[in-house]
């Protein structure tokens, strides 16, 4: 999925934060990067600011959103290792 967001923090190589611009599902995400043997571990902390009817379906949306981070980071790793980036 795609989301419009702005970077609110950028502290290379340790941390980055984003603020989602969607009016229906605004969010804040913090990415923390930690060097580990053989690569980098990325911890993603998401906070959703759900209101109205989105509170009812929010748990379904949030699960899919979090799985999207896992897929996106795995794809990024693959592309970087293949030299595509």
N, C-alpha and C positions, 0 to 999 in steps of 0.2 A: 504494500500500500504506500501511498504518498501522502505526506502531511506538510502543510506550510508551517514553518517554524523560524524563529530567529535565535541566533546564538546569544546567550546571556552571560556565559563565562567561557573563557578559553585560556587554560593554563597548561600548555604543552610541557612535557608529555604525560601529565598526570590526570587532568580533569577537563571536562567540557560540560556545558549545560545548555539546554534548549528550552524555549517556551513555544508551545503550540499555538497557532493563531486561529484555529477553528472555533467558531462561535458555539457550535453544538457540543464539542468535546475538547475544551481547552485542557492543556496538560503542561507539566514541567517534567523534564527528564534530565537526570545527571548521569554522565558517563565517567567512570573512574577506571583508569588504566594502570595496571600493575605488571611490571616485567616479571615473568616466570621462566623457568628453564624451558627453552625451546620456543618461546613466543611471548605473547602478552595476554593477560586475562583482562576482560572487560566486564565490569559490573554495571548494570543498568538499573537505575532507581527511577521509577515513574510515579508521578502523582497526577491523578485525574481530578478535575474540578467539575463533576457532573451535577446537573441541575434538572429539575422537571422530569419529563418522561425518560430521559437518559439514565436516571438513577435506577429505573426498572430493568433496562437492558444492559446497563454498564458492565456487570460481571461477564457477560458473553463477549462483549467488545474488548474488554481488558485482556482476557485470556488470548484472544486472537492477536491483539496488538503485541503482547509479550512474545508470543511464538514468532511473530514477524521480525522482532529484533534478533532472535536466535538465527532465523534463516538468513536475514540480511547480513549479520556479522560473519556467518559461515561462508556466504557468497563473497563477501569482501575479502576474506582470508584466501579463498580459492583464487580469486582474480589477482591478488597481490602475489601469491606464490607462482602463478602462471605468467607473471610479468605483463598482465593486461593493464595494470595501473602504474 
